[in-house]
Amino acid sequence: MRFDTSEYPKGEKAVDPKRVRRLKMLSVVATCTCVLMYVSYIPQIIANFSGHPVTPIQPFVAMINAILWTGYGWFKTFKDWPVIIANVPGIFFGLFTVITVYIH
């Protein structure tokens, strides 16, 4: 199995170093934002435990979405770690939110 070495073409097919830096920064910001999006389920989980259950549809669909994106990142020729890292929390937080809707 091959992994992305983060090496970009050199010579005639070289990628501008500024573009590489911007793309890496964008991947870090997008990964952090995605993780924060899934961590924001904590208030819903607390509401579920407090006896005010939320609808399970949105966290369930978010969990399915996270599973699909994690699979996409995992099965690419080169593992797409920002995509994988950003979506794994969505699997767990989405599942936990759905479970706590029914257990309160």
C-alpha distances in whole Angstrom, upper triangle without the diagonal:
4,7,10,12,15,17,19,20,23,27,28,25,25,25,28,27,29,27,24,26,28,24,23,26,26,23,24,28,26,24,27,29,27,27,31,31,30,32,35,35,37,40,40,39,42,44,43,44,47,48,47,44,42,41,38,37,35,33,32,31,29,27,26,25,23,21,21,19,17,16,15,14,11,10,10,8,8,9,13,14,18,18,17,19,22,22,21,25,26,25,27,30,30,30,32,35,35,36,38,40,41,42,44
4,7,9,12,13,15,17,20,23,24,21,21,21,24,24,26,24,21,23,24,21,20,23,24,20,22,25,24,22,25,28,26,26,30,30,29,31,34,35,36,40,40,39,42,44,43,44,47,49,48,45,43,42,38,37,35,33,33,31,29,28,27,25,23,22,21,19,17,16,15,13,12,11,10,7,6,8,11,13,16,17,16,18,21,21,21,25,26,25,28,30,31,31,33,35,36,37,39,41,42,43,45
4,6,9,11,13,16,19,22,23,20,20,19,22,21,23,21,18,20,21,18,16,20,20,17,18,22,21,19,22,24,23,23,27,27,27,28,31,32,34,37,37,37,39,42,41,42,45,46,45,43,41,40,37,36,34,32,31,30,27,26,26,24,22,21,20,18,16,15,14,12,11,11,9,7,5,6,9,10,13,14,14,15,18,19,19,22,24,24,26,28,29,29,31,33,34,35,38,39,41,41,44
4,5,8,10,13,16,19,21,17,17,16,18,17,19,17,14,16,18,15,13,17,17,14,16,19,19,17,20,23,22,22,25,26,26,28,31,32,34,37,37,37,39,41,41,42,45,47,45,43,40,40,37,36,33,31,31,30,27,26,26,24,22,21,20,18,16,16,15,12,12,13,10,8,5,7,8,9,12,13,14,15,17,19,19,22,24,24,26,28,29,30,32,34,35,36,38,40,42,42,44
4,5,9,11,14,18,19,17,15,15,17,16,18,17,13,15,17,15,13,17,18,15,17,20,20,19,22,24,23,24,27,28,28,30,32,34,35,39,39,39,41,44,43,44,47,49,48,45,43,42,40,39,36,34,34,33,30,29,29,27,25,25,24,21,19,20,18,15,15,16,14,12,9,10,11,12,14,16,16,17,19,21,22,25,26,27,29,30,32,33,35,36,38,39,41,42,44,45,47
4,6,10,12,16,18,15,13,12,14,12,14,13,9,11,14,11,10,13,15,13,14,17,18,17,20,22,22,22,25,27,27,28,31,33,34,37,38,38,40,43,43,44,46,48,47,44,42,41,39,38,35,33,34,32,29,29,29,26,24,25,24,20,19,20,18,15,16,17,15,13,10,11,11,11,12,15,16,17,18,21,22,24,26,27,29,30,31,33,34,36,37,39,40,42,44,45,46
4,7,9,13,15,12,10,10,12,11,14,13,10,12,15,13,12,16,17,16,17,20,21,20,23,25,25,26,29,30,31,32,35,36,38,41,42,42,44,46,46,48,50,52,50,48,46,45,42,41,38,37,37,35,33,32,32,29,27,28,27,24,23,23,21,18,19,20,17,15,12,14,14,15,16,18,20,20,22,24,25,28,29,30,32,34,35,36,38,39,41,42,44,46,48,48,50
4,6,10,12,9,7,6,9,9,12,11,8,11,14,12,12,16,17,16,18,21,21,21,24,26,26,27,30,31,32,33,35,37,39,42,42,43,45,47,47,49,51,53,51,49,46,45,43,41,39,37,38,36,33,33,33,30,28,29,27,24,24,24,22,19,21,21,18,16,14,16,15,17,17,19,21,22,23,25,27,29,30,32,34,35,36,38,40,41,42,44,45,47,49,50,51
4,7,8,6,5,6,10,11,14,13,11,14,16,15,16,19,20,19,22,24,24,25,27,29,29,31,33,34,35,37,39,41,43,45,46,46,49,51,51,52,55,56,54,52,49,48,46,44,41,40,41,38,36,36,35,32,31,32,30,27,27,27,24,22,23,23,19,17,16,18,18,20,21,22,24,25,26,29,30,33,34,35,37,38,39,41,43,44,45,47,49,50,52,53,55
4,6,6,4,7,10,11,14,14,12,15,18,17,18,21,22,22,24,26,27,27,30,32,32,33,36,37,38,40,42,44,45,48,49,49,52,53,54,55,58,59,57,55,52,52,49,48,45,44,44,42,39,40,39,36,35,35,33,30,30,31,28,25,27,27,23,21,19,22,22,23,24,26,28,28,29,32,33,36,37,38,40,41,42,44,46,47,48,50,52,53,55,56,58
4,6,5,9,11,12,16,16,15,18,20,20,21,24,25,25,27,29,30,31,33,35,35,37,39,40,41,43,45,47,49,51,52,53,55,57,57,59,61,63,61,58,55,55,52,51,48,47,47,45,42,43,42,39,38,38,36,33,34,34,31,29,30,30,26,24,22,25,25,27,27,29,31,32,33,35,37,39,40,42,44,45,45,47,49,50,52,54,55,56,59,60,61
4,6,9,11,14,17,16,16,19,21,20,22,25,25,26,28,30,30,31,34,35,35,37,40,40,42,44,45,47,50,52,52,53,56,57,58,59,62,63,61,58,55,54,52,50,47,47,47,44,42,43,42,39,38,39,36,33,34,34,31,29,31,30,26,24,23,26,26,28,28,29,32,33,34,36,38,40,41,42,45,46,46,48,50,51,52,54,56,57,59,60,62
4,7,10,12,15,14,13,17,18,17,19,22,22,22,25,27,27,28,31,32,32,34,36,37,38,40,42,44,46,48,49,50,52,54,54,56,58,59,57,55,52,51,49,46,44,43,43,41,38,39,38,35,34,35,32,29,30,30,27,25,27,26,23,21,20,23,22,24,25,26,28,30,30,32,34,37,37,38,41,42,42,44,46,47,48,50,52,53,55,56,58
4,6,9,12,11,10,14,15,15,16,19,20,20,23,25,25,26,29,30,30,32,34,35,37,38,40,42,44,47,47,48,50,52,53,54,56,58,56,54,51,50,48,46,43,42,43,40,38,38,38,34,33,34,32,29,30,30,27,25,27,27,23,21,20,22,21,23,23,25,27,28,28,31,33,35,36,37,40,41,41,43,45,46,47,49,51,52,54,55,57
4,6,9,7,7,10,12,11,13,16,16,17,19,21,21,23,25,26,27,29,31,32,33,35,37,39,41,43,44,45,47,49,49,51,53,55,52,50,47,46,45,43,40,39,40,37,35,35,35,32,31,32,30,27,27,28,25,23,25,25,22,20,19,21,19,21,20,22,25,25,25,28,30,32,33,35,37,38,38,40,42,43,44,46,48,49,51,52,54
4,5,5,7,9,10,11,13,14,15,17,19,20,21,23,25,26,27,29,31,31,33,35,36,39,41,43,44,45,47,48,49,51,53,55,52,50,48,47,45,44,40,40,41,38,35,37,36,33,32,33,32,28,29,30,27,25,27,28,24,24,21,23,21,22,21,23,26,26,26,29,31,33,34,36,38,38,39,41,43,43,45,47,48,49,52,53,54
4,5,5,6,9,10,11,12,14,15,17,18,20,21,23,24,26,27,29,30,32,33,35,37,39,41,42,43,45,47,48,49,51,53,51,49,47,46,45,43,40,39,40,38,35,36,36,33,31,33,31,28,28,30,27,24,27,28,24,24,21,22,20,21,20,22,25,24,25,28,30,31,32,34,36,37,38,40,42,42,44,46,47,48,51,51,52
4,5,5,6,9,10,11,12,14,15,16,18,20,21,22,24,26,27,28,31,32,33,36,37,39,41,42,43,45,46,48,49,51,49,48,45,44,43,42,38,37,39,37,34,35,35,32,30,32,31,27,28,30,27,25,27,29,25,25,23,23,21,21,19,22,25,24,24,27,29,30,31,34,36,36,36,39,41,41,43,45,46,47,50,50,51
4,5,5,6,9,10,10,12,14,15,16,18,20,21,22,24,26,26,29,30,31,34,36,38,39,40,42,43,44,46,48,50,47,45,43,42,41,39,35,35,36,34,31,32,32,29,28,30,28,24,25,27,24,22,25,26,22,22,20,21,18,19,17,19,22,22,22,25,27,29,29,31,34,34,34,37,38,38,40,43,44,44,47,48,49
4,5,5,6,9,10,11,13,14,15,16,19,20,21,23,24,26,27,29,30,33,35,37,38,39,41,43,43,45,47,49,47,45,42,41,40,38,35,34,35,33,30,31,31,28,26,28,27,23,23,25,22,20,22,23,20,20,17,18,16,16,15,17,20,20,20,23,25,27,27,30,32,32,33,35,37,37,39,41,42,43,46,47,48
4,5,5,6,8,10,11,12,14,15,17,18,20,21,23,24,26,27,29,31,33,35,36,37,39,41,42,43,45,47,45,43,41,41,39,38,34,33,35,33,30,31,31,28,26,28,27,24,24,26,24,21,23,25,22,22,19,19,17,17,15,18,20,19,19,23,25,26,27,29,31,31,32,35,36,36,38,41,41,42,45,46,47
4,5,5,6,9,10,10,12,14,15,16,18,20,21,22,24,26,27,30,31,33,34,36,37,39,40,42,43,45,43,41,38,38,37,36,32,31,33,31,28,29,30,26,25,27,26,22,23,25,23,20,23,25,22,23,20,20,17,17,14,17,20,19,18,21,24,25,25,28,30,30,31,33,35,35,37,39,40,40,44,44,45
4,5,5,6,9,10,10,12,14,15,16,18,20,21,23,24,26,28,30,32,33,34,36,38,39,40,42,44,42,40,37,36,35,33,30,29,30,28,25,26,27,23,22,24,23,19,20,22,19,17,20,21,19,19,17,16,13,14,11,13,17,16,16,19,21,22,23,25,27,27,28,31,32,32,34,37,38,38,41,42,43
4,5,5,6,9,10,11,12,14,15,17,19,20,22,23,24,27,29,31,32,33,35,37,37,39,41,43,41,39,36,36,34,33,30,29,30,28,25,26,26,23,21,23,23,19,19,21,19,16,19,21,18,19,16,15,12,12,10,12,15,14,14,17,20,21,22,24,26,26,27,30,31,31,33,36,36,38,40,41,42
4,5,5,6,9,10,11,12,14,16,17,18,20,21,23,25,27,29,30,31,33,35,36,37,39,41,39,38,35,35,34,33,29,28,30,28,25,26,27,24,22,24,24,20,20,23,21,18,21,23,21,22,19,18,15,14,11,14,16,15,14,18,20,20,22,24,26,25,27,30,30,30,33,35,35,37,40,40,41
4,5,5,6,8,10,10,12,14,15,16,18,20,21,24,26,27,28,30,32,33,34,36,38,39,37,35,33,32,31,30,26,25,27,25,22,23,24,21,19,22,21,17,18,21,19,17,20,22,20,21,19,17,14,13,10,12,15,14,13,16,19,19,20,22,24,24,25,28,29,29,31,33,34,34,38,38,39
4,6,5,6,9,10,10,12,14,15,17,18,20,22,24,26,27,28,30,32,33,34,36,38,36,34,31,31,29,28,25,24,25,23,20,21,22,18,16,19,18,15,15,18,16,13,16,19,17,18,15,14,10,10,6,9,12,11,10,13,15,16,17,20,21,21,22,25,26,27,28,31,32,33,36,36,37
4,6,5,6,9,10,11,12,14,16,16,18,21,22,25,26,27,29,31,31,33,35,37,35,33,31,31,29,29,25,24,25,24,21,21,23,20,17,20,20,16,16,19,18,15,18,21,19,21,18,16,12,11,7,10,12,10,9,13,15,15,17,19,21,20,22,25,25,26,28,30,31,32,35,35,36
4,5,5,6,9,10,11,12,15,15,16,19,21,23,24,25,27,29,30,32,33,35,33,31,29,29,28,27,24,22,25,23,20,21,22,19,17,21,21,17,18,21,20,17,20,23,21,23,21,19,15,14,10,12,14,12,10,14,16,16,16,20,21,20,21,24,25,25,27,30,30,31,34,34,35
4,6,5,6,9,10,10,13,14,15,18,20,22,23,24,26,27,28,30,32,34,31,30,27,27,25,24,21,20,22,20,16,18,19,16,14,17,17,14,15,18,16,14,18,20,19,21,19,17,13,12,8,9,12,11,8,11,14,14,14,17,19,18,19,22,23,23,25,27,28,29,32,32,33
4,5,5,6,9,10,11,12,14,17,18,21,22,22,24,26,27,29,30,32,30,29,26,26,24,24,20,19,20,19,15,16,18,15,12,15,16,12,12,16,15,13,15,18,18,20,17,15,11,9,6,7,9,7,5,8,11,11,12,15,16,16,17,20,21,21,23,25,26,27,30,30,31
4,5,5,6,9,10,10,12,15,16,19,20,21,22,24,25,27,28,31,29,27,25,26,24,24,20,19,21,20,16,17,19,17,14,18,19,15,15,19,19,16,18,22,21,24,21,18,15,13,9,11,12,9,7,10,12,11,12,16,16,15,17,20,20,20,23,25,25,26,29,30,30
4,5,5,6,9,10,11,13,15,17,18,20,21,23,24,26,27,29,27,25,23,23,22,22,18,17,19,18,15,16,18,16,14,17,18,15,16,19,19,17,20,23,22,25,23,20,17,15,11,12,13,11,8,11,13,12,12,15,16,15,16,19,20,19,22,24,24,25,28,29,29
4,5,5,7,9,10,12,14,17,17,18,20,22,22,24,26,28,26,24,21,21,20,19,15,14,16,15,11,12,15,12,10,13,14,12,12,16,16,14,17,20,20,23,21,18,15,13,10,9,11,9,5,7,10,9,8,12,13,12,13,16,17,17,19,21,22,23,26,26,27
4,5,5,6,9,11,12,15,16,16,18,20,21,22,24,26,25,23,21,21,19,19,16,14,16,16,12,13,15,13,11,14,16,13,13,17,17,15,17,21,21,24,22,18,15,13,11,10,11,8,5,7,8,6,7,11,11,10,12,15,15,15,18,20,20,21,24,25,25
4,5,5,6,9,10,12,14,15,16,18,20,21,22,25,23,21,19,20,19,19,16,14,17,17,13,14,17,16,13,17,18,16,16,20,20,19,21,24,24,27,25,22,19,17,14,14,14,12,9,10,12,9,10,13,13,11,13,16,16,15,18,20,20,21,24,24,24
4,6,5,8,10,12,12,14,16,17,18,20,22,23,21,19,17,17,16,16,12,11,14,14,10,12,15,13,11,15,17,15,15,19,19,18,21,24,24,27,25,22,19,18,15,14,15,13,10,10,12,9,8,12,13,10,11,14,15,13,16,18,18,19,22,23,23
4,5,6,8,11,11,12,14,16,16,18,20,21,20,18,15,16,14,15,11,9,12,12,9,9,13,12,10,13,15,14,14,17,18,18,19,22,23,27,25,21,19,17,15,14,13,12,9,8,9,6,5,9,9,6,7,11,11,10,13,15,15,16,19,20,21
4,5,6,9,10,10,12,14,15,16,18,20,19,17,16,17,16,17,14,11,14,15,12,12,16,15,13,16,18,17,17,20,21,20,22,25,26,29,27,24,21,19,17,16,16,13,11,11,11,8,8,11,10,7,9,12,11,11,14,16,15,17,20,20,20
4,5,7,8,9,11,12,14,15,17,19,17,15,13,15,15,16,13,11,14,15,12,13,17,16,15,18,20,19,19,22,23,23,24,27,28,32,30,26,24,22,19,18,18,16,14,13,14,11,10,13,12,9,10,13,12,11,14,16,15,16,19,19,19
4,6,5,6,9,10,11,13,14,16,14,12,11,12,11,13,10,8,11,13,11,11,15,15,14,16,19,18,19,22,23,23,24,27,28,32,30,27,25,23,21,19,19,17,15,14,14,10,9,11,10,7,7,10,9,7,10,12,11,12,15,16,16
4,5,5,6,9,10,11,12,15,14,13,12,14,14,16,14,11,14,16,14,14,18,18,17,19,22,21,21,24,26,25,26,29,31,34,32,29,27,24,22,21,21,19,17,16,15,12,12,14,11,8,10,12,9,8,12,13,11,12,16,15,14
4,5,5,6,9,10,10,13,11,11,10,13,14,16,14,12,16,18,16,17,20,20,19,22,25,24,24,27,29,28,30,33,34,37,36,32,30,28,25,24,24,22,20,19,19,15,15,17,15,11,12,14,12,10,13,14,12,12,16,15,14
4,5,5,6,9,10,11,9,8,7,9,10,12,11,9,13,15,14,14,18,18,18,20,23,23,23,26,28,28,29,32,33,37,35,32,30,28,26,24,24,22,20,18,18,15,14,15,14,10,10,12,10,7,10,11,9,9,13,13,12
4,5,5,6,9,10,10,8,8,11,11,14,13,10,13,16,14,14,18,19,18,20,23,23,23,25,27,27,28,31,33,36,35,31,29,27,26,24,23,22,20,18,18,14,13,14,12,9,10,10,8,5,9,9,6,8,11,10,10
4,5,5,6,9,9,9,10,13,14,17,16,14,17,19,18,18,22,23,21,23,26,26,26,29,31,31,31,34,36,40,38,34,32,30,28,27,26,24,23,21,21,17,17,18,15,12,13,14,11,9,12,12,9,10,13,12,10
4,5,5,6,5,6,7,11,12,15,15,14,16,19,18,19,22,23,22,24,27,27,28,30,32,32,33,36,38,41,40,36,34,32,30,29,28,27,24,23,23,19,18,19,17,14,14,15,13,10,12,13,9,9,12,12,9
4,5,5,5,4,6,10,10,14,14,12,14,18,17,17,20,22,21,23,26,27,27,29,31,31,32,35,37,40,39,36,34,32,30,29,28,26,24,23,22,19,18,18,16,13,13,13,10,8,9,9,6,5,8,8,6
4,5,7,7,10,13,14,17,18,16,17,21,20,20,23,25,24,25,28,29,28,31,33,33,34,36,38,42,41,37,35,33,32,30,29,27,26,24,23,20,19,19,17,14,15,15,11,10,12,11,7,8,10,8,5
4,6,8,11,14,15,19,19,18,20,23,22,22,26,27,26,28,31,31,31,34,36,36,37,39,41,45,44,40,38,36,34,33,32,30,28,27,26,23,22,23,20,17,18,18,15,13,15,14,10,10,12,11,7
4,6,9,13,14,18,18,17,19,22,22,22,25,27,27,28,31,32,32,34,36,37,37,40,42,46,45,41,39,37,36,34,33,32,30,28,27,24,23,23,21,19,18,18,16,13,14,13,10,9,10,9,6
4,7,10,12,15,16,15,18,20,20,21,24,25,25,27,29,30,31,33,35,35,36,39,41,44,43,40,38,36,34,33,32,31,28,27,26,23,22,22,21,18,17,18,15,12,13,14,11,9,11,11,9
4,7,8,12,13,12,14,17,17,18,20,22,22,24,26,27,28,30,32,32,33,36,38,41,40,37,35,34,32,30,29,28,26,24,24,21,19,19,18,15,14,14,13,10,10,11,8,5,8,9,8
4,6,9,9,10,12,14,14,15,18,19,20,21,24,25,25,28,29,30,31,33,35,39,38,35,33,32,30,27,27,26,24,22,22,19,17,18,17,14,12,13,12,9,9,11,9,6,10,12,11
4,6,7,8,9,11,13,14,16,17,18,20,22,23,24,26,27,29,30,32,34,37,37,34,32,31,29,27,26,26,24,21,22,20,17,17,17,14,12,13,13,10,8,11,11,7,10,13,13
4,6,6,6,9,10,11,12,14,15,17,18,20,21,23,24,26,27,29,30,34,34,31,29,28,27,24,24,24,21,18,19,17,14,14,14,12,9,9,10,7,5,9,9,7,9,12,13
4,6,5,6,9,10,11,12,14,15,17,18,20,21,23,24,26,27,29,33,33,30,28,27,26,23,23,23,21,18,19,17,14,14,15,13,10,11,13,10,8,12,13,10,12,16,17
4,5,5,6,9,10,10,12,14,15,16,18,20,21,22,24,26,27,31,30,28,25,25,23,20,20,21,18,15,17,15,12,13,14,12,8,11,13,10,9,13,14,12,15,17,18
4,6,5,6,9,10,10,12,14,15,16,18,20,21,22,24,26,29,29,26,24,23,21,19,18,18,16,13,14,12,9,9,10,8,5,7,9,7,6,10,11,10,13,15,16
4,5,5,6,9,10,11,13,14,15,17,18,20,21,23,25,28,28,25,24,23,22,19,18,19,17,14,14,13,10,9,11,10,6,7,10,8,6,10,12,11,13,15,17
4,5,5,6,9,10,11,12,14,15,16,18,20,21,23,26,27,24,22,22,21,17,17,18,16,13,14,14,10,10,13,12,8,10,13,11,10,13,15,14,16,19,21
4,5,5,6,9,10,10,12,14,15,16,18,20,21,25,24,22,19,19,17,14,14,15,12,10,11,11,7,8,10,9,6,9,12,11,10,14,15,15,17,19,21
4,5,5,6,9,10,10,12,14,15,16,18,20,24,23,20,19,18,17,14,13,14,12,9,9,9,6,5,8,8,5,6,10,10,9,12,14,14,16,18,20
4,5,5,6,9,10,11,12,14,15,16,18,22,22,20,18,18,18,14,14,15,14,10,11,12,9,7,11,11,8,9,13,13,12,14,17,17,18,20,23
4,5,5,6,9,10,11,12,14,15,17,20,20,18,16,16,15,12,12,14,12,8,10,12,8,8,12,12,10,12,15,15,14,17,19,19,21,23,25
4,5,5,6,8,10,10,12,14,16,19,19,16,14,14,13,9,9,10,8,5,7,8,5,6,9,10,9,11,13,14,14,16,19,19,21,23,25
4,6,5,6,9,10,10,12,14,18,18,15,14,14,14,11,9,12,11,7,7,10,8,6,10,12,10,11,14,15,15,17,19,20,21,23,25
4,5,5,6,9,10,11,12,16,17,14,13,14,14,10,10,13,12,9,10,13,11,10,13,15,13,14,17,18,18,20,22,23,24,26,29
4,5,5,6,8,10,11,14,14,12,10,11,11,7,7,10,9,7,9,12,10,10,14,15,14,15,18,19,19,21,24,24,26,28,30
4,5,5,6,9,10,14,13,10,9,9,10,6,5,8,8,6,7,10,9,9,12,14,14,15,17,19,19,21,23,24,26,27,29
4,5,5,6,8,12,12,10,10,11,12,9,8,11,12,10,10,13,13,11,14,17,16,16,20,21,21,22,25,26,27,29,31
4,5,5,6,10,11,9,8,10,11,8,8,12,12,10,12,15,14,14,17,19,18,19,22,23,23,25,28,28,30,31,34
4,6,6,9,8,6,5,7,8,6,5,9,10,9,11,14,14,14,17,19,19,20,22,24,24,26,28,29,31,32,34
4,6,8,8,5,7,8,10,9,7,10,12,11,11,15,15,14,17,19,19,20,22,24,25,26,28,30,31,32,34
4,6,8,7,9,11,13,11,10,14,15,14,14,18,18,17,20,22,22,22,25,27,27,28,31,32,33,34,37
4,5,6,7,10,12,11,11,14,16,15,16,20,20,19,22,24,24,25,27,29,29,31,33,34,36,37,39
4,6,9,12,15,14,14,17,18,18,19,23,23,22,25,28,27,28,31,32,33,34,37,38,39,40,43
4,6,9,12,12,12,14,16,17,18,21,22,22,24,26,27,27,30,32,32,34,36,37,39,40,42
4,6,9,9,8,11,13,13,14,17,18,18,20,23,23,24,26,28,29,30,32,34,35,36,38
4,6,6,6,9,10,11,12,16,16,17,19,21,21,23,25,26,27,29,31,32,34,35,37
4,5,5,6,8,10,11,13,15,16,17,19,20,22,23,25,26,28,29,31,33,33,35
4,6,5,6,9,10,12,13,15,17,18,19,21,22,23,25,27,28,30,32,33,34
4,6,5,6,9,11,11,13,15,16,17,19,21,21,23,25,26,28,30,31,32
4,5,5,6,9,10,11,13,15,15,17,19,20,21,23,25,26,28,29,31
4,6,6,8,10,11,12,13,15,17,18,19,21,22,24,26,28,28,30
4,6,7,8,10,12,12,13,16,17,18,20,21,22,24,26,27,28
4,5,5,7,9,10,10,13,14,15,17,19,20,21,24,24,26
4,5,5,7,9,10,11,13,14,16,17,19,21,23,23,25
4,5,5,6,8,10,10,12,14,15,16,18,20,21,22
4,5,5,5,8,10,10,12,14,15,16,19,20,21
4,6,5,6,9,10,11,12,14,16,18,18,20
4,5,5,6,8,10,10,12,14,16,16,18
4,5,5,6,9,10,10,12,15,15,16
4,6,5,6,9,10,11,13,14,16
4,5,5,6,9,10,12,12,15
4,5,5,6,9,10,10,12
4,5,5,6,9,10,11
4,6,5,7,9,11
4,5,6,6,9
4,5,5,6
4,6,7
4,6
4
